[in-house]
Amino acid sequence: HSRKNGVYFITAVTHNRRPWFRDFVLARTLSRMLEDPAILRDARNLCWVVMPDHVHVLLQVDTISISEAVGRIKSISAKILNRSLKRTGPIWAPGFYDHALRDDESLRATARYIVAKPVRATLAPTPAQYPFWNTIYL
């Protein structure tokens, strides 16, 4: 069940945790899709980070459900990424993890947590040195 204007912290992992997004071109391609209004439609991406084998997104939904929004992102990105790879097959694992942010939870704190994920994973010394993230809070 999705709330109108609800904000959700989403994690979607790749099929078999394959690190597709260690490849710069694939990570950049996914990054662009995460901000594409044609893909998001009635959802708003407040913050995101692309990790080697998963993605974290802070997504606000309006008239569509969180399942529809994530399904669109995963479906369209899989088609485009597979075309780039000249292959067929799954890119994403089925389903996703979500956490609905409550009124007392800080959106900015959650966004900071998301953009700091590459630092905690030792992919970069600072968020500024990791190229695959964005947030409306900066």
C-alpha positions, 0 to 999 in steps of 0.5 A: 500500500502506497500513500499519496505523496509518501516517501520511500527508501528503496533498495533494488539489487541486481540479479545474483548481485552481479556488479553491473554498475562497476562499469562506468558506462552502465552506471552512468546510463542508470544514473540518467534514467533515475532522473528521467521524468518520462520514466518516473512519471508520477514519482519524484526522485529525491535522492539516489546512489548507484552502487556496483550491485544495487541502487538506493533511491529515496522516492516520493510517489503521487498517483502511482503506487511504489510498486508501479514506480519501481517496476517502471524504473527496473523494467525500462532500465533492464531493456536499455542496459541489456541493449547496451550489453548486447544481451538478454536476461535479467538485470534486476533481482525480483522485488525490492526492499522498501521503507516508508518514511514516517513524519518523524523521520528526517528526509535530509538525514536519510538522504545523507545516509544514502549518498554516504553509502559509497564511502562506507563501502570504500568505493570513494573517500568522500561522496563528492569523489563518487560520480553516481549519486544525486540529491535535491537536498544539496 
